[in-house]
């Protein structure tokens, strides 16, 4: 097993690699370059959170780019297996991989098997339980939910068993109900950024995005702007004309589906708005105060003092 010191060394190494690639691109080390489509779409939930999350996740997005370029270029026959990556070679191979290559790789992908998805979910649940994220009193109910899903039970039978599960993990569990399409992760240039995206699915005509929400009313008011922005970004970069959005509504115990045209203008508008806030050209609008109380960035958010708090959020 790798100890904490080994992990720290690996992170330092990856940060040095990212800095070297930024220099090769003509960018400064402290500039935000690698961003995620899903995190940019969060602009419509909270602009400041979108910026903070992209900055925190930048190393992960860079690693995604590095892994994808290196793996895909080998599969496509553009490099030899024994090559050692350098910043210039990485960017050279990235330039060589065309969108046609990405489509070819996508066609060769297959949707994940249900059994494989449940196996991965089982490991994730046990790991969360060992970390204390799932109360011991709830683990039996969660395991029962697993067995029900394996037998094809509808969401309304599973949802009552997940009451003790944190929202983020509950969303991962319920993602099992998403429709199955092939997908692929890739990165694209836009202005100063390299934008990384992996839709929940990519069909011939549409990109697919699956969400969970507590109710239809909550989804329409608060999640819909993020979901449609995400669909527009995926559709714009992966060149699909439609976006298929599904929401599993926990209170109602059912799935709603919308299929709409991709709005490429709105995708670019989201990116431009994000860019202006991230580069300090425009102040972010404060979100609804209740969002801040559940936000992981609440302790270091620049907006904290601007929305009426008299003390730290609870």
C-alpha positions as a Markdown table, in Angstrom:
| # | Residue | x | y | z |
|---|---|---|---|---|
| 1 | Unk | 0.0 | 0.0 | 0.0 |
| 2 | Unk | 1.1 | 3.6 | -0.7 |
| 3 | Unk | 1.5 | 5.6 | 2.5 |
| 4 | Unk | 0.6 | 9.3 | 2.9 |
| 5 | Unk | 4.1 | 10.3 | 2.1 |
| 6 | Unk | 4.0 | 8.3 | -1.2 |
| 7 | Unk | 0.6 | 9.9 | -2.1 |
| 8 | Unk | 2.0 | 13.4 | -1.4 |
| 9 | Unk | 5.0 | 12.6 | -3.6 |
| 10 | Unk | 2.8 | 11.5 | -6.4 |
| 11 | Unk | 0.6 | 14.6 | -6.2 |
| 12 | Unk | 3.7 | 16.8 | -6.3 |
| 13 | Unk | 4.9 | 15.0 | -9.4 |
| 14 | Unk | 1.5 | 15.4 | -11.1 |
| 15 | Unk | 1.4 | 19.1 | -10.2 |
| 16 | Unk | 4.9 | 19.5 | -11.7 |
| 17 | Unk | 3.7 | 17.7 | -14.9 |
| 18 | Unk | 0.7 | 20.0 | -15.1 |
| 19 | Unk | 2.8 | 23.1 | -14.7 |
| 20 | Unk | 5.1 | 21.9 | -17.4 |
| 21 | Unk | 2.2 | 21.3 | -19.8 |
| 22 | Unk | 0.9 | 24.8 | -19.0 |
| 23 | Unk | 4.3 | 26.3 | -19.8 |
| 24 | Unk | 4.3 | 24.4 | -23.1 |
| 25 | Unk | 0.9 | 26.0 | -23.8 |
| 26 | Unk | 2.3 | 29.4 | -23.0 |
| 27 | Unk | 0.3 | 29.8 | -19.7 |
| 28 | Unk | 1.3 | 30.6 | -16.2 |
| 29 | Unk | 1.4 | 27.9 | -13.5 |
| 30 | Unk | -1.2 | 29.6 | -11.4 |
| 31 | Unk | -3.7 | 30.1 | -14.2 |
| 32 | Unk | -6.8 | 27.9 | -14.4 |
| 33 | Unk | -6.5 | 26.0 | -17.7 |
| 34 | Unk | -8.2 | 22.5 | -17.2 |
| 35 | Unk | -11.9 | 22.7 | -16.3 |
| 36 | Unk | -14.8 | 20.3 | -16.4 |
| 37 | Unk | -18.1 | 20.7 | -18.3 |
| 38 | Unk | -20.2 | 19.5 | -15.4 |
| 39 | Unk | -18.5 | 21.9 | -13.0 |
| 40 | Unk | -18.8 | 24.8 | -15.4 |
| 41 | Unk | -22.5 | 24.0 | -15.7 |
| 42 | Unk | -22.7 | 24.4 | -11.9 |
| 43 | Unk | -22.4 | 28.1 | -12.6 |
| 44 | Unk | -26.2 | 28.1 | -12.7 |
| 45 | Unk | -26.4 | 26.7 | -9.2 |
| 46 | Unk | -23.7 | 29.1 | -7.8 |
| 47 | Unk | -21.1 | 30.9 | -9.9 |
| 48 | Unk | -18.6 | 31.1 | -7.0 |
| 49 | Unk | -18.9 | 27.4 | -6.3 |
| 50 | Unk | -18.4 | 26.6 | -10.0 |
| 51 | Unk | -15.1 | 28.5 | -10.0 |
| 52 | Unk | -13.9 | 27.1 | -6.7 |
| 53 | Unk | -14.7 | 23.5 | -7.7 |
| 54 | Unk | -12.9 | 23.9 | -11.0 |
| 55 | Unk | -9.8 | 25.2 | -9.3 |
| 56 | Unk | -9.9 | 22.4 | -6.7 |
| 57 | Unk | -10.5 | 19.8 | -9.4 |
| 58 | Unk | -8.0 | 21.1 | -12.0 |
| 59 | Unk | -5.3 | 18.5 | -11.2 |
| 60 | Unk | -7.9 | 15.8 | -11.7 |
| 61 | Unk | -9.0 | 17.2 | -15.0 |
| 62 | Unk | -5.4 | 17.4 | -16.1 |
| 63 | Unk | -4.9 | 13.8 | -15.2 |
| 64 | Unk | -8.0 | 12.8 | -17.2 |
| 65 | Unk | -6.5 | 14.6 | -20.2 |
| 66 | Unk | -3.1 | 13.0 | -19.8 |
| 67 | Unk | -4.6 | 9.5 | -19.3 |
| 68 | Unk | -7.0 | 9.8 | -22.2 |
| 69 | Unk | -4.4 | 11.2 | -24.7 |
| 70 | Unk | -1.9 | 8.5 | -23.7 |
| 71 | Unk | -4.3 | 5.6 | -23.8 |
| 72 | Unk | -6.2 | 6.6 | -26.9 |
| 73 | Unk | -3.1 | 7.4 | -28.9 |
| 74 | Unk | -1.8 | 3.9 | -28.2 |
| 75 | Unk | -5.1 | 2.3 | -29.2 |
| 76 | Unk | -5.2 | 4.4 | -32.3 |
| 77 | Unk | -1.6 | 3.4 | -33.2 |
| 78 | Unk | -0.2 | 6.9 | -33.0 |
| 79 | Unk | 2.6 | 6.0 | -30.5 |
| 80 | Unk | 4.7 | 3.1 | -29.4 |
| 81 | Unk | 3.9 | 1.4 | -26.0 |
| 82 | Unk | 7.4 | 2.0 | -24.6 |
| 83 | Unk | 7.3 | 5.8 | -25.1 |
| 84 | Unk | 7.7 | 8.0 | -22.1 |
| 85 | Unk | 5.4 | 11.1 | -22.0 |
| 86 | Unk | 6.8 | 14.6 | -22.2 |
| 87 | Unk | 4.7 | 17.8 | -22.2 |
| 88 | Unk | 5.5 | 18.5 | -25.8 |
| 89 | Unk | 4.8 | 14.9 | -26.9 |
| 90 | Unk | 1.5 | 14.8 | -24.9 |
| 91 | Unk | 0.3 | 17.9 | -26.7 |
| 92 | Unk | 1.5 | 16.7 | -30.0 |
| 93 | Unk | -0.5 | 13.4 | -29.6 |
| 94 | Unk | -3.5 | 15.4 | -28.4 |
| 95 | Unk | -3.4 | 17.5 | -31.5 |
| 96 | Unk | -3.2 | 14.4 | -33.7 |
| 97 | Unk | -6.3 | 12.7 | -32.2 |
| 98 | Unk | -9.2 | 14.0 | -34.3 |
| 99 | Unk | -12.9 | 14.1 | -33.4 |
| 100 | Unk | -13.3 | 11.3 | -36.0 |
| 101 | Unk | -11.0 | 9.2 | -33.8 |
| 102 | Unk | -13.1 | 10.0 | -30.8 |
| 103 | Unk | -16.2 | 8.9 | -32.7 |
| 104 | Unk | -14.4 | 5.7 | -33.7 |
| 105 | Unk | -13.4 | 4.9 | -30.1 |
| 106 | Unk | -17.0 | 5.7 | -29.0 |
| 107 | Unk | -18.4 | 3.2 | -31.5 |
| 108 | Unk | -16.1 | 0.5 | -30.1 |
| 109 | Unk | -17.2 | 1.2 | -26.5 |
| 110 | Unk | -20.1 | -0.6 | -24.9 |
| 111 | Unk | -22.6 | 0.4 | -22.2 |
| 112 | Unk | -21.6 | -0.9 | -18.8 |
| 113 | Unk | -23.2 | -4.2 | -17.9 |
| 114 | Unk | -25.8 | -4.0 | -15.1 |
| 115 | Unk | -23.9 | -6.7 | -13.2 |
| 116 | Unk | -20.7 | -4.7 | -13.4 |
| 117 | Unk | -22.5 | -1.6 | -12.3 |
| 118 | Unk | -23.8 | -3.3 | -9.2 |
| 119 | Unk | -20.5 | -4.8 | -8.4 |
| 120 | Unk | -18.9 | -1.4 | -8.5 |
| 121 | Unk | -21.8 | 0.0 | -6.5 |
| 122 | Unk | -21.3 | -2.7 | -3.9 |
| 123 | Unk | -17.7 | -1.8 | -3.4 |
| 124 | Unk | -18.5 | 1.9 | -3.1 |
| 125 | Unk | -21.2 | 1.2 | -0.5 |
| 126 | Unk | -18.8 | -1.0 | 1.6 |
| 127 | Unk | -16.1 | 1.6 | 1.3 |
| 128 | Unk | -18.4 | 4.4 | 2.4 |
| 129 | Unk | -19.6 | 2.2 | 5.4 |
| 130 | Unk | -16.0 | 1.6 | 6.5 |
| 131 | Unk | -15.3 | 5.3 | 6.3 |
| 132 | Unk | -18.4 | 6.0 | 8.5 |
| 133 | Unk | -20.3 | 7.7 | 5.7 |
| 134 | Unk | -23.2 | 5.3 | 6.2 |
| 135 | Unk | -24.4 | 4.7 | 9.7 |
| 136 | Unk | -24.1 | 1.1 | 10.8 |
| 137 | Unk | -27.8 | 1.0 | 11.5 |
| 138 | Unk | -28.5 | 1.8 | 7.8 |
| 139 | Unk | -26.1 | -0.7 | 6.2 |
| 140 | Unk | -28.6 | -3.6 | 6.3 |
| 141 | Unk | -31.2 | -1.5 | 4.6 |
| 142 | Unk | -28.8 | -0.4 | 1.9 |
| 143 | Unk | -27.7 | -4.0 | 1.2 |
| 144 | Unk | -31.4 | -4.9 | 0.9 |
| 145 | Unk | -31.8 | -2.0 | -1.6 |
| 146 | Unk | -28.9 | -3.5 | -3.6 |
| 147 | Unk | -30.6 | -6.9 | -3.8 |
| 148 | Unk | -33.8 | -5.3 | -4.8 |
| 149 | Unk | -32.2 | -3.4 | -7.6 |
| 150 | Unk | -30.4 | -6.5 | -8.8 |
| 151 | Unk | -33.9 | -8.1 | -9.1 |
| 152 | Unk | -35.2 | -5.2 | -11.1 |
| 153 | Unk | -37.2 | -3.4 | -8.4 |
| 154 | Unk | -38.6 | 0.0 | -9.4 |
| 155 | Unk | -37.3 | 3.1 | -7.5 |
| 156 | Unk | -40.3 | 3.4 | -5.3 |
| 157 | Unk | -39.4 | 0.1 | -3.6 |
| 158 | Unk | -35.8 | 1.1 | -3.1 |
| 159 | Unk | -36.1 | 4.7 | -2.0 |
| 160 | Unk | -37.6 | 4.0 | 1.5 |
| 161 | Unk | -34.5 | 2.0 | 2.3 |
| 162 | Unk | -32.0 | 4.8 | 1.6 |
| 163 | Unk | -33.2 | 7.3 | 4.2 |
| 164 | Unk | -29.9 | 7.0 | 6.3 |
| 165 | Unk | -27.6 | 7.5 | 3.3 |
| 166 | Unk | -25.9 | 10.9 | 2.6 |
| 167 | Unk | -27.4 | 12.7 | -0.4 |
| 168 | Unk | -24.4 | 12.4 | -2.6 |
| 169 | Unk | -24.0 | 8.6 | -2.1 |
| 170 | Unk | -27.7 | 8.1 | -2.4 |
| 171 | Unk | -27.5 | 9.8 | -5.8 |
| 172 | Unk | -24.7 | 7.4 | -6.8 |
| 173 | Unk | -26.8 | 4.4 | -5.8 |
| 174 | Unk | -29.9 | 5.7 | -7.7 |
| 175 | Unk | -27.8 | 6.3 | -10.8 |
| 176 | Unk | -28.2 | 2.6 | -11.4 |
| 177 | Unk | -31.6 | 3.5 | -12.8 |
| 178 | Unk | -30.0 | 5.6 | -15.6 |
| 179 | Unk | -30.5 | 4.5 | -19.2 |
| 180 | Unk | -27.5 | 2.7 | -20.6 |
| 181 | Unk | -25.6 | 4.3 | -23.6 |
| 182 | Unk | -21.9 | 4.2 | -24.6 |
| 183 | Unk | -19.9 | 7.2 | -23.6 |
| 184 | Unk | -16.3 | 8.5 | -23.8 |
| 185 | Unk | -14.3 | 11.2 | -22.0 |
| 186 | Unk | -12.5 | 13.8 | -24.0 |
| 187 | Unk | -11.2 | 17.3 | -23.8 |
| 188 | Unk | -11.7 | 20.4 | -26.1 |
| 189 | Unk | -10.2 | 23.8 | -26.5 |
| 190 | Unk | -12.2 | 26.9 | -25.7 |
| 191 | Unk | -10.6 | 30.3 | -25.3 |
| 192 | Unk | -8.0 | 30.0 | -22.5 |
| 193 | Unk | -9.4 | 26.7 | -21.2 |
| 194 | Unk | -9.2 | 23.0 | -22.0 |
| 195 | Unk | -12.7 | 21.7 | -21.2 |
| 196 | Unk | -13.0 | 18.0 | -20.1 |
| 197 | Unk | -16.3 | 16.2 | -20.4 |
| 198 | Unk | -17.8 | 12.8 | -20.1 |
| 199 | Unk | -21.6 | 12.6 | -20.6 |
| 200 | Unk | -23.7 | 9.9 | -18.9 |
| 201 | Unk | -24.3 | 8.7 | -22.4 |
| 202 | Unk | -23.7 | 9.6 | -26.1 |
| 203 | Unk | -26.2 | 8.2 | -28.7 |
| 204 | Unk | -26.2 | 8.9 | -32.4 |
| 205 | Unk | -28.5 | 11.9 | -32.1 |
| 206 | Unk | -28.3 | 13.0 | -28.5 |
| 207 | Unk | -26.2 | 13.3 | -25.3 |
| 208 | Unk | -27.7 | 11.9 | -22.2 |
| 209 | Unk | -27.7 | 13.3 | -18.6 |
| 210 | Unk | -29.2 | 11.6 | -15.6 |
| 211 | Unk | -30.0 | 13.5 | -12.3 |
| 212 | Unk | -31.7 | 12.7 | -9.0 |
| 213 | Unk | -33.8 | 15.3 | -7.2 |
| 214 | Unk | -36.0 | 15.4 | -4.2 |
| 215 | Unk | -39.1 | 16.4 | -6.1 |
| 216 | Unk | -40.3 | 17.7 | -9.5 |
| 217 | Unk | -40.8 | 21.2 | -8.1 |
| 218 | Unk | -37.3 | 21.3 | -6.7 |
| 219 | Unk | -35.8 | 20.0 | -9.9 |
| 220 | Unk | -37.6 | 22.5 | -12.2 |
| 221 | Unk | -36.7 | 25.5 | -10.1 |
| 222 | Unk | -33.1 | 24.7 | -9.0 |
| 223 | Unk | -31.6 | 21.7 | -10.9 |
| 224 | Unk | -33.1 | 22.3 | -14.4 |
| 225 | Unk | -30.8 | 25.2 | -15.3 |
| 226 | Unk | -27.7 | 23.1 | -14.4 |
| 227 | Unk | -28.9 | 20.0 | -16.2 |
| 228 | Unk | -29.8 | 21.9 | -19.4 |
| 229 | Unk | -26.5 | 23.8 | -19.4 |
| 230 | Unk | -24.7 | 20.5 | -18.9 |
| 231 | Unk | -26.6 | 19.0 | -21.8 |
| 232 | Unk | -25.9 | 22.0 | -24.0 |
| 233 | Unk | -22.1 | 21.8 | -23.2 |
| 234 | Unk | -22.0 | 18.1 | -23.9 |
| 235 | Unk | -24.0 | 18.5 | -27.1 |
| 236 | Unk | -21.9 | 21.4 | -28.4 |
| 237 | Unk | -18.5 | 19.7 | -27.9 |
| 238 | Unk | -19.6 | 16.2 | -28.8 |
| 239 | Unk | -21.5 | 17.4 | -31.8 |
| 240 | Unk | -25.0 | 16.1 | -31.0 |
| 241 | Unk | -28.2 | 17.9 | -31.9 |
| 242 | Unk | -30.3 | 16.9 | -29.0 |
| 243 | Unk | -30.0 | 16.5 | -25.2 |
| 244 | Unk | -31.9 | 13.8 | -23.3 |
| 245 | Unk | -32.3 | 14.7 | -19.6 |
| 246 | Unk | -33.8 | 12.3 | -17.0 |
| 247 | Unk | -34.5 | 13.0 | -13.4 |
| 248 | Unk | -35.3 | 10.4 | -10.8 |
| 249 | Unk | -37.7 | 12.2 | -8.4 |
| 250 | Unk | -37.2 | 10.8 | -4.9 |
| 251 | Unk | -40.5 | 12.1 | -3.4 |
| 252 | Unk | -42.6 | 10.9 | -6.3 |
| 253 | Unk | -40.5 | 7.7 | -6.8 |
| 254 | Unk | -40.6 | 8.0 | -10.6 |
| 255 | Unk | -38.4 | 9.1 | -13.5 |
| 256 | Unk | -39.2 | 12.1 | -15.7 |
| 257 | Unk | -37.7 | 12.5 | -19.2 |
| 258 | Unk | -37.2 | 15.5 | -21.5 |
| 259 | Unk | -35.6 | 15.5 | -24.9 |
| 260 | Unk | -34.8 | 18.9 | -26.4 |
| 261 | Unk | -32.6 | 20.5 | -29.0 |
| 262 | Unk | -29.0 | 21.4 | -28.0 |
| 263 | Unk | -28.7 | 25.2 | -27.6 |
| 264 | Unk | -25.1 | 25.8 | -28.7 |
| 265 | Unk | -25.5 | 29.6 | -28.1 |
| 266 | Unk | -26.4 | 28.9 | -24.5 |
| 267 | Unk | -23.5 | 26.6 | -24.1 |
| 268 | Unk | -21.1 | 29.3 | -25.1 |
| 269 | Unk | -22.9 | 31.8 | -23.0 |
| 270 | Unk | -22.4 | 29.6 | -19.9 |
| 271 | Unk | -18.7 | 29.3 | -20.7 |
| 272 | Unk | -18.4 | 33.1 | -21.2 |
| 273 | Unk | -20.2 | 33.9 | -18.0 |
| 274 | Unk | -18.0 | 31.4 | -16.1 |
| 275 | Unk | -14.9 | 32.9 | -17.7 |
| 276 | Unk | -15.7 | 36.5 | -16.7 |
| 277 | Unk | -16.2 | 35.4 | -13.0 |
| 278 | Unk | -13.2 | 33.2 | -12.9 |
| 279 | Unk | -10.9 | 35.9 | -14.4 |
| 280 | Unk | -12.3 | 38.6 | -12.1 |
| 281 | Unk | -14.0 | 40.6 | -14.8 |
| 282 | Unk | -17.4 | 40.3 | -13.1 |
| 283 | Unk | -18.5 | 39.6 | -9.6 |
| 284 | Unk | -20.5 | 36.4 | -9.0 |
| 285 | Unk | -24.1 | 36.7 | -8.0 |
| 286 | Unk | -24.9 | 35.4 | -4.5 |
| 287 | Unk | -26.9 | 32.2 | -4.5 |
| 288 | Unk | -30.0 | 31.4 | -2.4 |
| 289 | Unk | -28.7 | 31.5 | 1.2 |
| 290 | Unk | -29.9 | 27.9 | 1.9 |
| 291 | Unk | -27.5 | 26.6 | -0.7 |
| 292 | Unk | -24.5 | 28.0 | 1.2 |
| 293 | Unk | -25.4 | 26.1 | 4.4 |
| 294 | Unk | -24.9 | 22.8 | 2.6 |
| 295 | Unk | -21.9 | 23.8 | 0.5 |
| 296 | Unk | -18.5 | 22.3 | 1.0 |
| 297 | Unk | -16.8 | 25.6 | 0.2 |
| 298 | Unk | -18.8 | 27.7 | 2.7 |
| 299 | Unk | -15.7 | 28.2 | 5.0 |
| 300 | Unk | -13.6 | 29.9 | 2.3 |
| 301 | Unk | -16.2 | 31.4 | -0.1 |
| 302 | Unk | -15.7 | 35.1 | -0.9 |
| 303 | Unk | -19.5 | 35.5 | -1.0 |
| 304 | Unk | -20.1 | 34.5 | 2.7 |
| 305 | Unk | -20.1 | 38.1 | 4.0 |
| 306 | Unk | -22.4 | 39.3 | 1.3 |
| 307 | Unk | -25.6 | 37.4 | 1.9 |
| 308 | Unk | -26.6 | 38.4 | 5.4 |
| 309 | Unk | -24.9 | 35.9 | 7.7 |
| 310 | Unk | -24.1 | 37.1 | 11.2 |
| 311 | Unk | -22.0 | 34.1 | 12.0 |
| 312 | Unk | -20.6 | 30.9 | 10.4 |
| 313 | Unk | -23.2 | 28.7 | 8.5 |
| 314 | Unk | -24.6 | 25.8 | 10.4 |
